[in-house]
């Protein structure tokens, strides 16, 4: 489900960017790229996930620590009706608390660290997304970076510094979008921890059974992914307006255009 997480994260980032003040296309792309990448980070609690293997032993060690902390927290906080599981995967890193905490940490770090910290977070997001979507994203990302450098205003460092606080929102949004995606699967996601529901502290939120889907199967591959692939392009600032204007021009008779003039 990795590529779907990345794609939904990208769409969520583009939709959210104007609300946080990332008004230019350059800022929106940076914001959405971060959200797309960090929509994969919650799976750092699984040793086989791409996020856990991203930087070799380093991310592997972080994954190991995260799994132990998650298991310990589960053992301490599980309710009387919670499942008898280890509490490692789809637990601590799949909660709103984790998303908000990581968002605050990112916001603080990029504000204090300036443009280079912003650059580091965005690059990490791109690497996470590349791990899910495939190696084809590397040349595309390289071309996007080149486009950004070539077309952005002269004060590029100021442009990056301006979005430093926003990246915390992008990171938190990416993690939360991941939780929402997992909540639609048959296993669900306990993202409302520690709110007790039906005797469970780690209650798996999920829709009615007919609305759930299995990861990697037909619903995801033939419906969800294609829909968000289209949305991923349409939501880029300026694309929808361009398409609307183009279609309107094609459907408007020349005589009508002349009369309006």
Sine and cosine of phi, psi and omega as CSV:
sin_phi,cos_phi,sin_psi,cos_psi,sin_omega,cos_omega
0.00,0.00,0.08,1.00,-0.09,-1.00
-0.85,0.53,-0.71,0.70,-0.05,-1.00
-0.92,0.38,-0.53,0.85,0.05,-1.00
-0.94,0.35,-0.63,0.78,0.08,-1.00
-0.86,0.51,-0.72,0.69,-0.02,-1.00
-0.89,0.46,-0.67,0.74,-0.05,-1.00
-0.93,0.37,-0.68,0.73,0.03,-1.00
-0.92,0.39,-0.55,0.84,0.07,-1.00
-0.90,0.43,-0.68,0.74,0.05,-1.00
-0.87,0.50,-0.72,0.69,0.00,-1.00
-0.90,0.43,-0.67,0.74,0.02,-1.00
-0.90,0.44,-0.63,0.78,0.02,-1.00
-0.90,0.44,-0.69,0.73,0.02,-1.00
-0.91,0.41,-0.62,0.79,0.00,-1.00
-0.94,0.34,-0.56,0.83,-0.07,-1.00
-1.00,0.08,-0.41,0.91,-0.10,-0.99
-0.79,0.61,-0.75,0.66,0.00,-1.00
-0.88,0.48,-0.53,0.85,-0.04,-1.00
-0.93,0.36,-0.45,0.89,-0.01,-1.00
-0.99,-0.12,0.01,1.00,0.05,-1.00
0.99,-0.17,0.07,1.00,0.06,-1.00
-0.99,0.15,0.98,0.21,-0.19,-0.98
-0.99,0.13,-0.51,0.86,-0.03,-1.00
-0.99,0.12,0.36,-0.93,0.00,-1.00
-0.90,0.44,-0.56,0.83,0.00,-1.00
-0.91,0.41,-0.70,0.71,0.02,-1.00
-0.93,0.37,-0.64,0.77,-0.01,-1.00
-0.89,0.45,-0.64,0.77,0.00,-1.00
-0.92,0.40,-0.68,0.74,0.05,-1.00
-0.89,0.47,-0.70,0.72,-0.01,-1.00
-0.88,0.47,-0.74,0.67,-0.05,-1.00
-0.93,0.36,-0.59,0.81,0.04,-1.00
-0.89,0.45,-0.61,0.79,0.04,-1.00
-0.92,0.39,-0.71,0.71,0.01,-1.00
-0.89,0.46,-0.64,0.77,0.00,-1.00
-0.88,0.47,-0.71,0.70,-0.03,-1.00
-0.92,0.39,-0.71,0.70,-0.07,-1.00
-0.98,0.21,-0.09,1.00,0.17,-0.99
-0.95,0.32,-0.10,1.00,0.04,-1.00
-0.96,-0.28,-0.23,0.97,-0.12,-0.99
-0.89,0.45,-0.60,0.80,-0.01,-1.00
-0.81,0.58,-0.45,0.89,0.00,-1.00
-0.97,0.23,0.13,0.99,0.12,-0.99
-0.88,0.47,-0.27,0.96,0.01,-1.00
-0.99,0.12,0.15,0.99,0.06,-1.00
-0.86,-0.52,0.81,-0.58,-0.08,-1.00
-0.89,0.45,-0.39,0.92,-0.03,-1.00
-1.00,-0.06,-0.03,1.00,-0.03,-1.00
-0.95,0.32,0.45,-0.89,0.02,-1.00
-0.88,0.48,-0.59,0.80,0.01,-1.00
-0.88,0.47,-0.58,0.81,-0.01,-1.00
-0.96,0.30,-0.41,0.91,-0.03,-1.00
-0.98,-0.20,0.01,1.00,-0.15,-0.99
-0.83,0.56,-0.76,0.65,-0.05,-1.00
-0.89,-0.45,0.60,0.80,0.08,-1.00
0.90,0.44,-0.73,-0.68,-0.08,-1.00
-0.89,0.46,-0.47,0.88,-0.06,-1.00
-0.91,0.41,-0.82,0.57,0.03,-1.00
-0.94,0.34,-0.45,0.89,0.09,-1.00
-0.89,0.45,-0.64,0.77,0.02,-1.00
-0.93,0.38,-0.64,0.77,0.04,-1.00
-0.89,0.45,-0.65,0.76,0.03,-1.00
-0.88,0.48,-0.68,0.74,0.00,-1.00
-0.88,0.48,-0.73,0.68,0.01,-1.00
-0.89,0.45,-0.70,0.71,-0.02,-1.00
-0.87,0.49,-0.67,0.74,0.00,-1.00
-0.90,0.44,-0.64,0.77,0.01,-1.00
-0.93,0.37,-0.68,0.74,0.03,-1.00
-0.90,0.44,-0.68,0.74,0.01,-1.00
-0.89,0.45,-0.69,0.73,0.01,-1.00
-0.90,0.44,-0.66,0.75,0.02,-1.00
-0.90,0.43,-0.67,0.74,0.02,-1.00
-0.91,0.42,-0.62,0.78,0.02,-1.00
-0.90,0.44,-0.69,0.73,-0.01,-1.00
-0.89,0.46,-0.57,0.82,-0.04,-1.00
-0.98,0.18,-0.47,0.88,-0.19,-0.98
-0.90,-0.43,-0.10,1.00,-0.09,-1.00
-0.89,0.46,0.59,-0.81,0.00,-1.00
-1.00,0.08,0.05,-1.00,-0.05,-1.00
-0.90,0.43,-0.37,0.93,-0.04,-1.00
-0.93,-0.37,0.12,0.99,0.05,-1.00
-0.93,0.37,0.48,-0.88,-0.06,-1.00
-0.92,0.39,0.41,-0.91,0.08,-1.00
-1.00,0.06,0.98,0.18,-0.01,-1.00
-0.80,-0.60,0.12,-0.99,-0.04,-1.00
-0.96,0.29,-0.47,0.88,-0.03,-1.00
0.98,0.19,0.32,0.95,-0.03,-1.00
-1.00,0.03,-0.83,0.56,-0.05,-1.00
-1.00,-0.06,0.62,-0.78,-0.02,-1.00
0.85,0.53,0.72,0.70,0.08,-1.00
-0.75,-0.66,-0.98,-0.20,-0.14,-0.99
-0.81,0.59,-0.75,0.66,-0.07,-1.00
-0.97,0.25,-0.08,1.00,0.02,-1.00
-0.94,-0.33,0.65,0.76,-0.01,-1.00
-0.79,-0.62,0.37,-0.93,0.06,-1.00
-0.90,0.44,-0.59,0.81,0.02,-1.00
-0.86,0.52,-0.69,0.73,0.02,-1.00
-0.90,0.44,-0.71,0.70,-0.02,-1.00
-0.87,0.49,-0.73,0.68,-0.02,-1.00
-0.92,0.40,-0.68,0.73,0.01,-1.00
-0.88,0.47,-0.71,0.71,0.02,-1.00
-0.92,0.39,-0.56,0.83,0.04,-1.00
-0.90,0.44,-0.71,0.70,0.03,-1.00
-0.89,0.46,-0.66,0.75,0.01,-1.00
-0.89,0.45,-0.67,0.74,0.02,-1.00
-0.91,0.41,-0.68,0.73,0.01,-1.00
-0.87,0.49,-0.71,0.71,0.02,-1.00
-0.90,0.43,-0.72,0.69,-0.05,-1.00
-0.90,0.44,-0.66,0.75,-0.01,-1.00
-0.96,0.27,-0.52,0.86,0.06,-1.00
-0.92,0.39,-0.68,0.73,0.00,-1.00
-0.97,0.24,-0.58,0.81,-0.09,-1.00
-1.00,0.09,-0.30,0.95,0.04,-1.00
0.97,0.23,-0.37,-0.93,-0.10,-1.00
-0.83,0.55,-0.61,0.80,-0.03,-1.00
-0.93,0.37,-0.58,0.81,0.06,-1.00
-0.92,0.40,-0.65,0.76,0.06,-1.00
-0.87,0.50,-0.72,0.69,0.00,-1.00
-0.86,0.52,-0.68,0.74,0.00,-1.00
-0.89,0.45,-0.67,0.75,0.01,-1.00
-0.91,0.42,-0.67,0.74,-0.02,-1.00
-0.91,0.41,-0.68,0.74,0.03,-1.00
-0.89,0.46,-0.66,0.75,0.05,-1.00
-0.88,0.48,-0.66,0.75,0.05,-1.00
-0.88,0.48,-0.68,0.73,0.01,-1.00
-0.90,0.43,-0.65,0.76,0.01,-1.00
-0.91,0.42,-0.63,0.77,0.05,-1.00
-0.90,0.44,-0.69,0.73,0.00,-1.00
-0.91,0.41,-0.63,0.77,0.00,-1.00
-0.89,0.46,-0.59,0.80,0.02,-1.00
-0.89,0.46,-0.49,0.87,-0.02,-1.00
-1.00,-0.02,-0.65,0.76,-0.12,-0.99
-1.00,0.02,-0.34,0.94,0.05,-1.00
0.90,-0.44,0.24,-0.97,-0.06,-1.00
-0.91,0.41,-0.32,0.95,0.01,-1.00
-0.87,0.49,-0.37,0.93,-0.04,-1.00
-0.95,0.30,-0.37,0.93,-0.01,-1.00
-0.89,0.46,-0.81,0.59,0.04,-1.00
-0.90,0.43,-0.55,0.83,0.05,-1.00
-0.90,0.43,-0.69,0.73,0.03,-1.00
-0.90,0.43,-0.65,0.76,0.04,-1.00
-0.88,0.47,-0.68,0.74,0.04,-1.00
-0.91,0.41,-0.61,0.79,0.02,-1.00
-0.91,0.42,-0.64,0.76,0.04,-1.00
-0.90,0.43,-0.67,0.74,0.05,-1.00
-0.88,0.48,-0.69,0.72,0.05,-1.00
-0.87,0.49,-0.68,0.74,-0.03,-1.00
-0.89,0.46,-0.73,0.69,-0.01,-1.00
-0.90,0.43,-0.62,0.78,-0.08,-1.00
-0.96,0.28,-0.60,0.80,-0.13,-0.99
-0.97,-0.23,-0.24,0.97,-0.02,-1.00
-0.93,0.37,0.38,-0.93,0.06,-1.00
-0.84,0.55,0.34,-0.94,-0.06,-1.00
-0.84,0.55,-0.56,0.83,-0.04,-1.00
-1.00,0.09,0.91,0.41,-0.08,-1.00
-0.89,0.45,-0.63,0.77,0.03,-1.00
-0.88,0.47,-0.63,0.77,0.02,-1.00
-0.92,0.39,-0.59,0.81,0.04,-1.00
-0.88,0.48,-0.69,0.73,0.02,-1.00
-0.93,0.36,-0.67,0.74,0.00,-1.00
-0.89,0.45,-0.53,0.85,-0.04,-1.00
-0.91,0.41,-0.48,0.88,-0.04,-1.00
-0.99,-0.14,0.14,0.99,-0.06,-1.00
-0.84,0.55,-0.74,0.67,-0.01,-1.00
-0.93,0.38,-0.51,0.86,-0.04,-1.00
-0.93,0.36,-0.47,0.88,-0.08,-1.00
-0.89,0.45,-0.47,0.88,0.09,-1.00
-0.88,0.47,-0.63,0.78,0.05,-1.00
-0.92,0.38,-0.64,0.77,0.01,-1.00
-0.89,0.46,-0.69,0.72,0.00,-1.00
-0.90,0.43,-0.73,0.69,0.00,-1.00
-0.89,0.45,-0.66,0.75,0.01,-1.00
-0.90,0.44,-0.65,0.76,0.03,-1.00
-0.87,0.48,-0.72,0.69,0.02,-1.00
-0.89,0.45,-0.65,0.76,-0.03,-1.00
-0.93,0.36,-0.63,0.77,0.06,-1.00
-0.87,0.49,-0.62,0.79,0.08,-1.00
-0.86,0.51,-0.71,0.70,0.00,-1.00
-0.88,0.47,-0.67,0.74,0.02,-1.00
-0.89,0.46,-0.66,0.76,0.02,-1.00
-0.89,0.46,-0.71,0.71,0.02,-1.00
-0.91,0.41,-0.51,0.86,-0.01,-1.00
-0.92,0.39,-0.33,0.94,0.01,-1.00
-1.00,0.06,-0.11,0.99,0.00,-1.00
-1.00,0.06,0.10,-0.99,-0.04,-1.00
-0.91,0.41,-0.47,0.88,-0.02,-1.00
-0.99,0.16,-0.42,0.91,-0.02,-1.00
0.96,0.27,-0.10,-1.00,-0.04,-1.00
-0.47,-0.88,0.78,-0.63,-0.05,-1.00
-1.00,0.08,0.77,0.64,-0.17,-0.98
-0.96,0.28,-0.16,0.99,0.02,-1.00
-1.00,-0.04,0.11,0.99,0.10,-0.99
-0.76,0.65,0.70,-0.71,0.20,0.98
-0.97,-0.23,0.44,0.90,0.01,-1.00
-0.93,0.35,0.85,-0.52,-0.01,-1.00
-0.97,0.26,0.77,-0.64,0.03,-1.00
-0.73,-0.69,0.83,-0.55,0.05,-1.00
0.80,0.60,0.64,0.77,0.04,-1.00
0.98,0.17,0.10,0.99,0.01,-1.00
-0.89,-0.45,0.75,-0.66,0.11,-0.99
-0.98,0.18,-0.50,0.87,0.00,-1.00
-0.93,-0.37,0.86,0.51,-0.05,-1.00
-0.96,0.28,0.82,-0.57,-0.03,-1.00
-0.97,0.23,0.94,-0.33,0.04,-1.00
-0.96,0.28,0.75,-0.67,0.04,-1.00
-0.29,-0.96,0.43,-0.90,0.00,-1.00
-0.97,0.22,0.07,-1.00,0.10,-1.00
-0.81,0.59,0.48,-0.87,-0.13,-0.99
-0.79,0.62,-0.66,0.75,-0.01,-1.00
-0.89,0.46,-0.35,0.94,-0.05,-1.00
-0.99,-0.11,-0.05,1.00,0.02,-1.00
-0.99,0.10,0.37,-0.93,0.06,-1.00
-0.69,-0.72,0.34,-0.94,0.03,-1.00
-0.99,-0.11,0.68,-0.73,-0.05,-1.00
-0.91,0.42,0.65,-0.76,0.05,-1.00
0.98,0.22,0.12,0.99,-0.03,-1.00
-0.97,-0.23,-0.20,-0.98,-0.17,-0.99
-0.87,0.50,-0.69,0.73,-0.06,-1.00
-0.87,0.49,-0.70,0.72,0.00,-1.00
-0.93,0.35,-0.73,0.69,-0.12,-0.99
-0.97,0.24,-0.54,0.84,-0.10,-0.99
-0.97,-0.24,-0.21,0.98,-0.02,-1.00
-0.84,-0.55,-0.88,0.47,-0.12,-0.99
-0.90,0.43,-0.77,0.64,-0.04,-1.00
-0.89,0.45,-0.74,0.67,0.02,-1.00
-0.87,0.50,-0.64,0.77,0.00,-1.00
-0.88,0.48,-0.72,0.70,-0.02,-1.00
-0.96,0.27,-0.40,0.92,0.09,-1.00
-0.91,0.42,-0.65,0.76,0.07,-1.00
-0.92,0.39,-0.71,0.70,0.00,-1.00
-0.88,0.48,-0.54,0.84,-0.02,-1.00
-0.88,0.48,-0.50,0.87,0.03,-1.00
-1.00,0.03,-0.70,0.71,-0.08,-1.00
-0.89,0.45,-0.54,0.84,-0.07,-1.00
-0.98,0.19,-0.18,0.98,0.06,-1.00
-0.89,0.46,0.77,-0.64,-0.05,-1.00
-0.77,0.63,0.81,-0.59,0.04,-1.00
0.99,-0.13,-0.38,0.93,-0.06,-1.00
-0.94,0.35,-0.72,0.69,-0.03,-1.00
-0.89,0.46,-0.68,0.73,0.01,-1.00
-0.89,0.46,-0.64,0.77,0.02,-1.00
-0.91,0.43,-0.71,0.70,0.01,-1.00
-0.89,0.45,-0.68,0.74,-0.01,-1.00
-0.89,0.46,-0.70,0.71,0.00,-1.00
-0.91,0.42,-0.64,0.76,0.00,-1.00
-0.90,0.43,-0.74,0.68,0.00,-1.00
-0.90,0.43,-0.66,0.76,0.02,-1.00
-0.88,0.48,-0.65,0.76,0.02,-1.00
-0.91,0.41,-0.60,0.80,0.01,-1.00
-0.94,0.33,-0.53,0.85,-0.05,-1.00
-1.00,0.03,-0.23,0.97,-0.02,-1.00
-1.00,-0.01,0.86,-0.51,0.03,-1.00
-0.87,0.50,0.50,-0.87,0.00,-1.00
-0.86,0.50,-0.58,0.82,-0.02,-1.00
-0.90,0.43,-0.63,0.78,0.02,-1.00
-0.91,0.41,-0.66,0.75,0.03,-1.00
-0.88,0.47,-0.65,0.76,0.00,-1.00
-0.91,0.42,-0.68,0.74,-0.02,-1.00
-0.90,0.44,-0.63,0.78,0.00,-1.00
-0.91,0.42,-0.64,0.77,0.05,-1.00
-0.90,0.44,0.00,0.00,0.00,0.00
